[in-house]
């Protein structure tokens, strides 16, 4: 166990800026790929199956290692994990930009995903252990989550602008940002004070079985639209078998990787289900919108990016409006409002037409940006609230897993619906839009009631 020296004054804001910059980097790195994929395919000559691995490899690396990364931050040091894996992220993102072969690009994306899986929970747990519980921590988390959401939503815009120059800048731009963040992190991040008699016992059996289970489960979701059902069921069964093995190991080991009791926290579980639904619906909708604009309407990458720019409104609202709303109405009610706006946004897009004007799409984009800014940060607070300091890395890893798994799940289901069509039509896009709408409804049902009850009880 270690404790972190809390930053103060201007230094605390500088630390928050560095950590927020890293999560912005991670968010923008994921979403930029969507617009760049056609250009990557054209230059490297990738098949459809190979092309999807540019995204899937990152998701597998991220989803497979993030819980391990969260626990490693608790046991080995949050600052050490953050700085070290940020450096790995920088190197392999650059390697992806230099790749001239598909396998090199896919390998680089896999390792970049692993780096994000270790870096992200370490950064989040630095915040939750550096700022005191209450208004100060909530404000820090809302700023952090707001910038993360901004990176996620602005990635489509930035990806379109950079791809118009050269798709390789989608990889080089994160390198430049990481090169600025790395020395700042080494200088600013608070050092951890470790107990002198602390034993560094690491549950390797639990680590390998959990990582293997996560990778197989994420692979099952990601590959489902492109492989036979039997193969999907086989990998799913193997993942569940490894997960069962993991639970058995954790019950018997004296120093478990994951204390199973943390999963009995109903508020934490509901917040994570909400996180899966929020990001899954958002990513699924973005995929539908991009294909509609580029494949059906024949808009360019730049035009698509500019059209989706309004989604970046959360970059302004999340760190400004959301903290005020949380202080005024409570965390749970803000989550409720976020999901309500998301449901409305997706419902307004259901009558999609083949010749819709941008003004007809604009209300959905505005409401969706507002929804994401309201729900993302408060869900982050709820998923780490009431967790002991020595398990903040674990809770952060669970939340990051939920966001990443939600992204993979939403994309896979939408892709499966669209892949069933021989040639994409407006009706196919309308059918696919039911997926994000249903996910938002499920997210509201799963997370909001418990969160509101907790707010009232407080």
N, C-alpha and C positions, 0 to 999 in steps of 0.2 A: 504494500500500500504506500502511496505517496500523497503528499499535500502540495498544493501550488500556492506560491506567494502571490497574493492578489495585487494586481496592478492598480494604480490610482491616478487620478487627474488626467492630464493629457495623454500619459502613457497608456492608460486603460483604453482610451479611444483609438490610439495607434495600434494596440494589440488587436482590438476588435476589427479594425480596418484590415489588418493583415489576414486574420482568420476569415473574414467575410470575403476578402479578395480571393482566397483559395477556394471557397465554396462557389463563388461566382465563376471561377475558372473551371471547376468541375461541371457546373450546370451548363455553361455555354459550350463546353467541349462535347457534351452529349447531344445537345439539340442542333448544333451546327451541321452535324453529319447528314441530317435528313435532306437538306437542300443540296449538299455537295455530292451525294451518291451518284447521280447520273453522269456528272463530269468525271468522277473517279472511274466509273465503269468504262467510259469512252476512251480514256487515256491508257488504262492498264489492261483493257480487254478482258474484264472479269465477267464470268457467267452470272446469272441471277442468283444461283446458289452461293457462289463465292462472294458476291457483292453483299448479301445479307450478313455474312460473317464479319464484315467491317463494323457493323453495329453489334452483332451477337457476341463477338469475341470480347468486346469491352464489357457488355452486360454480364457475361460469364465470369470474367475476372473480378469484376466489381461485386456481383452478387455472391460469388463463391467465397470471397475472402473478407467481406466486410465485418461479419461477426467476430471472426478471428482477429481482425484489425482492431475492433473495439476492445476486446479483452487484452490484446497485446499492449494497447495504450495504457490500460490500468496496471498491468504487471511490469512492463518494461520502460514506461515513461512516456507521457503524452507529448511533451516537447520533442523528444528524440524521434518518436514515430512520425510526428508531423513533418519535421524538417527533413528527415531522411527520405521519406517517401515522396515529398514534394520534389526533391532532387531527381528521384527515379521518374516521376511524372514528366518532368522537364525533358529529360534525356530521351525517353521513348516517344513522347509526342513529336520531338524533332526528328526522330528516326522514321516515324510515320510519314512526315512531310518529305523526306528524302527517298522514300521507297519507290523503286521502279518495278517491283514484282509484287503480285497480289499477296503471296505468303508472307513477305516481309511486313507489309502493311497490316495484315491480320495479326501477326505475332506482336507487332508494336502496339496495336490496339488492346490485345489481351493483357500485356504487361502494364500498359497505362491504366487499364481497369483495375488491376491488382493494386497498383499504387494509390488510386483513388479510394479503394476499399480500406486501406490502412490509414490514409491521410485524413479522410473526412470524419470518421468517428473520433479520431484523436483531436482534431480541431474543435469539434462540437463539445467534447468533454473538457477541453481547456476552458471554454466559456462557462460551462455549468459548474466547474470547480473553482473558478477564479472570481466569480461575481457572487455576492451574497444572495441568498434566497429572498425573493420578494420583487419589489419594483425594479431594482437595478438589474437583477438577472433577467427578468422578463423583458426589459427594454433592450438589453444586449441580445437576447435570443430573437426578438422581433426584428431588430436591425439585421442580424445575421441571416435569418430566414428570408427576410425581404430581399436582401441582395442575392441570395441563392435563387429565389423565385425569379428575380430580374434576369439573372444569367440564363436560367432555363428558358424563359419566354423570349428574351432578346437574341438567343442563339440562332433562331430561324432568320431573323433580320440580318444579323452580322454574317451568318453563313452565306446568305444570298449575296451580300455585298462583296465578301471576300472571294466567293466562287466566281463572280463576274470578272475578277482579276485573274485568279488562278486557284484551283482547288487546294493546292498545297499550302496556301495561306491559312486555311482552316486548321492546319496543324502548327504552322509557324507562329500564328498570333498567340496561342496559349503558351508557347515557349517564351515569347517576349514578356508576357505577364508573369509567368513563373520565375523568370530571371530577375524580375524586380522584387517579387515577394520573398524569394529564398533568403537573400541577405538581410532583408528587413525582419524576417522571422527569427533568424539566428541572433539578431541583436535585441529584439523587443520581447520575445515570448518569455514569460516568467519561468525561472528555474524551479524544479521540483525538489522538495526536501524529503528524503527517504528515511524511514526508520532504520536505525543502525543494525538491528537484528532481523530485518526483513528477509524472509526466505523467498528466493525467486523460483518457485515451483511452477512448472508449466505443464498443463494437461495435454500432452501430445496426442494421446489416443482420441480424446474428445475433439481436439483441433482438426485432426485429419478426417475423422468420421463426419464432423459437421461441415467442413469445407467440401468434402466429396458429395455429401447430401445436397448442399446448397447448389453446387455446380450442376448436378444431375437434374434437380428440380427446375432450376432456371433454364437449363438446356431443353428440358421437356416443353416448357412454355414457348421459348423462342423458336424452336425448330418445328413446333406442331403444324404450322401451315404448309411446310415444305417436305414432310416425310410421312410415310405410311402410319396409320393409326397404331399398328402393332409396335412399331419402333417407339412411338411416343409413350405407349403404355409400358413398354419394357424399361425405358429410362426412368419413367415416373415411379415404377415399382422398385427399381434399384435405389432411387433416391430416398424413398420412404423406408426401405430396408436399412440403409445407412443411418437415417434419422432415428430409427428405432434402436440401432446399435449405439448411437450417440447418447440417447436418453439412458440406456442401460449403464454406459460408462460413467455418466455424470452422477447417477445415483450411488455408484460404488466408490468413486475416487474421493479421497479426503480433501483435495483442493480442486474442485471442478472448474472447467473453463466457463461454464454458464451455471450459475446457481438457479436450479429449476424453480425455486420459490418465487423468483422475480416474475415468472410467467403467470403467477396467480394474481398479479396486480390487474384488476379488471379495467381500471382507467387506462393503464398503459396499453393493454391489448386493444381496447376500443379505439384509442388514439392511433394506433398502428394500422388497424383496419381502415380507419378514415384516411390515413396517409396513402395506403394502397389504392383506395378508390379515387382520391383526389388526383394523384399523379397519373394513374392509369387512364382515367377519363380524359385528362388534359392531353396526354401524349397521343392517345387514340384519335382525339379530335384534330390535333395538329396534323397527323398523318393523313386523315381524310381531307382536310382543308388544302394541304399541299398537293395531293394527287388531283383533287378537283380543279384547282387553279392551273396546274401545269399540264396534266394529262387531258382533261376535258376542255378547259378554256384556253390552253396553250399559252399561258403566261410564262414569261422568262423567270429564271431564278431571282433576278434583281426585283422584278415586279412582284413576285410572290413574297420576298422578304419585306419589301416596303408595305405591302398590303397587311402583313401580319405585325407590323411595327407597333400598332396600337396595343397589342397584348403586353408590351413592355410598360404599360401604365403602372403595373405593380411595382416597378422600380421606384416610383415616386410615392405611391400610396402605402406600401408595406412598412417603410420605416417612419412614416409621418402619421397617416390616418389610423393605421391598425393599432399602434400603441395607445393612442387616445381612446379608441373604442374599447380596447381590453380593460383599461383603467376605469372607464365609465360604465360598461355593461357586463364585464366579466369575460373570461376566456371562452367558456362554453357557448355563450350567446353569439360571439363573433364567429365561431366555427359554424354554428347554425346558419347565420346570415351568409357566410361564404358558400356553403353548399346550396342554399336556396338560390343565390345568384347563378351558380353553375348550372343548376337544373333549368332555370329560366333561359340561360344563354343557349344551352343545347336544344331546348324545345323550340326556340325562335329560329334555329337553323334547319329544323326538320322539313319545312316547305321548300327546301332548296330547289332552285330552277336552273335550267341550262344557260340562261342569259341574265342571271342576277347581276344587278349593279353593285358596286362596292358599298354604296349607301345602304343597300339591303342587308349586307353582311356585317356592317359596322356595329350595330347594337349587340350582336353576339360577341364580337371581339372585345368590345368595351366591358360588357358584363363579365366576360370570362377573366379578363385582366383584374377586375375588381374582386371576383370570387377567389382567385388564386392568392391575391394579396391579403385577403381576410382570413383564409383558412390555413395557409401553409405555416405561418409563424405560430399561431395559437396551437396547432397540432404538435409542433415541435416542443412547445412548453409543456403540453399535457403528457407527452411521451417520456419526458425526463423528470417530471415533477414527482417529488416524494421518493426518489431513488437515492440510496446511500452514495456518498461521494466515491467510495472505492468501486462502485458499479456504474458510474456515469458513462464510462467508455463502453461498457456492455449495452446500456440502454441506448446510447447514441448509435451503436452498431446495429441494434435491432431496428431503430427508426430508419437508418440509412438503407438497411435491407428492405424495409417496407416500401420506401420510395422507389428503390431500384427494381424490386420485384413487381411493383405496381406498374412501372413503366414498361417492363417486358410483357406483363400480362395484358395490359391495355392494347399495346401494339400488336401482339400475337392474335388476339381475338378479332380486332378490326381487320388485320391482314387476312385472316382466314375467311371472314365474311366477304371481303372484296375479291379474294382469290377464287371464290366459287363462281364468279361471273366470267364468261368467255370474253366479253368486251365491256369495259366499264361504262355504265350509263348513269343518268341522274338518279334513277330508281335504286341502283346499287349503292350509291352514296347515301341516299335517304335511309336505306336499310342499315347500313353500317353506323349511321348516326345514332341509332337506338342503343348501341353499345355504350358510348360515353354517357348518354342520358341515364341508362339503367345503373351504371356504375356510380354516378353522382347521387342517385336516389338511395342506393345501398350504403354509400358512405354517410349520408345524412342519418339513415336508420341506425347504423352501427356506432357512430361516434357521438353524435350530438346529444342524445338523451342522457347518457352517463355524464358527459361533460357539464351539461346544464345543472344536473342534480348536484354535482360537486361544487359548482359555483354557488348555488343556493345554500348548501350546507355550510360553506365558508362564511 
